[in-house]
Amino acid sequence: MRANSINHWDIVAETYSEKNNRGRNFNSQIYLAAVNELLGNVKGKRILDAGCGDGFFSLELAQKGALVTAVDSSEAMLDIAKHKHVHDNLQYYNMDLTRKLTFEDKSFDIVVANMLLMDIPEIESLVFEVDRVLKKPGTFIFSITHPCFFLSDWEENENNIKTYKKIGNYLEERVEELNFWGKTLHYHRPLSRYIEAIEKAGMYVSSLREPVPPRELIELCPEKEYHCRIPSFVVIMAKTV
Ligand SMILES: C[S@@+](CC[C@H](N)C(=O)[O-])C[C@H]1O[C@@H](n2cnc3c(N)ncnc32)[C@H](O)[C@@H]1O
C-alpha cells in the first residue's frame, strides 16, 4: 500500500506541478495564506518542508531567508523541483516520510507539511518523528483538505447554486482514489485523529484555521463564492514542549 501511494505521485508529478502553478491556483492560495500567516517571519529559521512536491513553497521560504531542507518520496517531483525551484539555501532529499527520518534530534525550528498528511497511510510515526527533529520549542504547521467536507459533493438548488453538502460516513477511516491530476490515493481520517497524533507525540495544538479565499480572490472568481460557506481546508499549528 505504501509503495503504491508513492508511485502514483511519480506518474502525476508533471501535471500536478503545472496545475499547482507555483501555489497560484485557486485552492492553493486559500491554505497558503493561512500557512504563511502562521509561519510569520522565517528569516534565519531552519525549516523542513515535508512532502515538498515540486518545491515551489520550499523556494519561497528560502527566498524569505530560511534555511530549507525539502523532502519528498517522489523522484519525479524532486526532478522538477531541482530544475524549477533552486536556491543556495535550499536542499532536496528523497525520503519516505512514513519511515524514520535520517535527521538528528532537534535539527529544525519549523516543520511545514502542505497537503501531505491525508496522502499518507499512517500519520502517527511521522508526527512522532516531527516532534523528534524539532527543537524545543519548535513549530509544526500543516495543511490538509478538510476531513469533514472534502469527500462529499455539493448539492445544487434549482438555479444550479451550490447550497449544501451531505455528510455520510465521516468517522469511517478509509482510502479513496482521487483523479485531480491522474490517480492518487487519499487516506480519509476524522479531524480528531490528527489532533490525537499531535497529543500522542507530546506536542500541543496552538492554532487551528479553516481558511476561506481572500476577498480579492473571490472578486476574480465570483462563481467560487461557495468556498466561503464551507471550508475546503484545515491548517493546524502545533508546538513542541
Ligand atoms: C498534494 S502533494 C503536495 C506537495 C506540496 N507540499 C504542495 O503543497 O504542492 C503531496 C506530496 O506528498 C508526497 N508524498 C506522498 N507520500 C509521501 C511519503 N510517504 N513520503 C514523502 N512524501 C510523500 C508526494 O510525492 C507529493 O509530492
PDBQT file of the ligand as one rigid body, heavy atoms in Angstrom, charges set to zero:
ROOT
HETATM    1  C1  LIG A 301      -0.521  17.028  -2.703  1.00  0.00    +0.000 C 
HETATM    2  S1  LIG A 301       1.199  16.925  -2.937  1.00  0.00    +0.000 S 
HETATM    3  C2  LIG A 301       1.714  18.363  -2.027  1.00  0.00    +0.000 C 
HETATM    4  C3  LIG A 301       3.033  18.893  -2.497  1.00  0.00    +0.000 C 
HETATM    5  C4  LIG A 301       3.451  20.246  -1.920  1.00  0.00    +0.000 C 
HETATM    6  N1  LIG A 301       3.618  20.204  -0.487  1.00  0.00    +0.000 N 
HETATM    7  C5  LIG A 301       2.461  21.302  -2.318  1.00  0.00    +0.000 C 
HETATM    8  O1  LIG A 301       1.874  21.948  -1.437  1.00  0.00    +0.000 OA
HETATM    9  O2  LIG A 301       2.250  21.495  -3.529  1.00  0.00    +0.000 OA
HETATM   10  C6  LIG A 301       1.663  15.612  -1.850  1.00  0.00    +0.000 C 
HETATM   11  C7  LIG A 301       3.141  15.318  -1.891  1.00  0.00    +0.000 C 
HETATM   12  O3  LIG A 301       3.434  14.360  -0.868  1.00  0.00    +0.000 OA
HETATM   13  C8  LIG A 301       4.388  13.463  -1.365  1.00  0.00    +0.000 C 
HETATM   14  N2  LIG A 301       4.311  12.204  -0.615  1.00  0.00    +0.000 N 
HETATM   15  C9  LIG A 301       3.295  11.308  -0.611  1.00  0.00    +0.000 A 
HETATM   16  N3  LIG A 301       3.598  10.269   0.197  1.00  0.00    +0.000 NA
HETATM   17  C10 LIG A 301       4.837  10.524   0.710  1.00  0.00    +0.000 A 
HETATM   18  C11 LIG A 301       5.707   9.832   1.586  1.00  0.00    +0.000 A 
HETATM   19  N4  LIG A 301       5.370   8.648   2.122  1.00  0.00    +0.000 N 
HETATM   20  N5  LIG A 301       6.908  10.391   1.887  1.00  0.00    +0.000 NA
HETATM   21  C12 LIG A 301       7.282  11.583   1.350  1.00  0.00    +0.000 A 
HETATM   22  N6  LIG A 301       6.491  12.287   0.515  1.00  0.00    +0.000 NA
HETATM   23  C13 LIG A 301       5.287  11.767   0.188  1.00  0.00    +0.000 A 
HETATM   24  C14 LIG A 301       4.014  13.297  -2.824  1.00  0.00    +0.000 C 
HETATM   25  O4  LIG A 301       5.084  12.785  -3.592  1.00  0.00    +0.000 OA
HETATM   26  C15 LIG A 301       3.615  14.723  -3.205  1.00  0.00    +0.000 C 
HETATM   27  O5  LIG A 301       4.703  15.444  -3.688  1.00  0.00    +0.000 OA
ENDROOT
TORSDOF 0
